[in-house]
Amino acid sequence: MKKLECMAVVLRPTEKFLVWINGLPNAEVELSRDDICADCTAVLIPVFKTKLETEEYLRETYLALFNNELHSWDQNRANWPTDMTFENFLEMFDLKFHTLVYTML
């Protein structure tokens, strides 16, 4: 195994995100939080020395993550939340950080 010089961020959907998903016009069955958290998105980001540096990086890049998550559930942007702020992103996802990232590839 080789240690990678990066961090992993796991985006775990919150209850607020679940409400949005279940309210989509094409929602065929009501999903639970367990359903949507069974396979969360993990993203590799650079390693930062402080929590503040990590937050600044996420403030600069969160919109790409937010768009990706919304798009994976509904490609019609008209159905997306109108509030696309960093604060709303943090309300819709619990971010879990992992500093030990390895590859076996």
Residue pairs with C-beta under 8 A, 6 or more apart in sequence:
1 102
1 103
1 104
2 102
2 103
3 100
3 101
3 102
4 44
4 101
4 102
4 103
5 47
6 44
6 45
6 46
6 47
6 101
7 44
7 45
7 46
7 47
7 48
7 54
7 97
7 98
7 99
7 101
8 42
8 43
8 44
8 45
8 97
8 98
8 101
9 42
9 43
9 44
9 45
9 58
9 95
9 96
9 97
9 98
10 40
10 41
10 42
10 43
10 95
10 96
10 97
10 98
11 40
11 41
11 42
11 43
11 65
11 69
11 93
11 94
11 95
12 37
12 40
12 93
12 94
12 95
12 96
13 21
13 33
13 36
13 37
13 40
13 69
13 92
13 93
13 94
14 91
14 92
14 93
14 94
15 33
16 91
16 92
17 36
17 69
17 92
17 93
18 31
18 32
18 33
18 36
20 81
20 92
21 27
21 31
21 36
21 73
22 30
22 31
24 73
24 74
24 79
25 79
26 74
41 65
41 68
41 69
41 72
43 65
44 101
45 54
45 57
45 58
45 61
46 57
47 99
48 54
48 57
54 97
58 86
58 95
59 86
62 86
62 89
63 84
63 89
65 89
66 84
66 89
66 92
69 92
69 93
70 77
70 80
70 81
74 80
81 88
81 92
